Amino acid sequence: MIMPVVVMILAFGVSLISIQASRIQLIEHAAVASRALARGESEAELLQLFADQNRIANFDVIQEKDFICVRFSIEKKIFWLGNIHLNERQCSRNSGL
């Protein structure tokens, strides 16, 4: 009786750790992408970079005055509870300004 409950709690905990690890990756990818765009690299180069990593993440580029912001988003599954939508946004100052 107690073993299925323990297994479910462990599976839920592993799912939450996986979500946090994905969030940290999104933060890193968004920061790298925003710095690259601020240096003058093209969006096509970024698409190629992230396509090579086989990530199923969507990213949007947002231009704000002196900043270039990149927003990454991904859907993650939480064990049996469903999906969660993760978003991360990082900005960098345009280097030519």
Order of alpha helices (4+ residues) and beta strands (2+ residues): alpha-alpha-beta-beta-beta
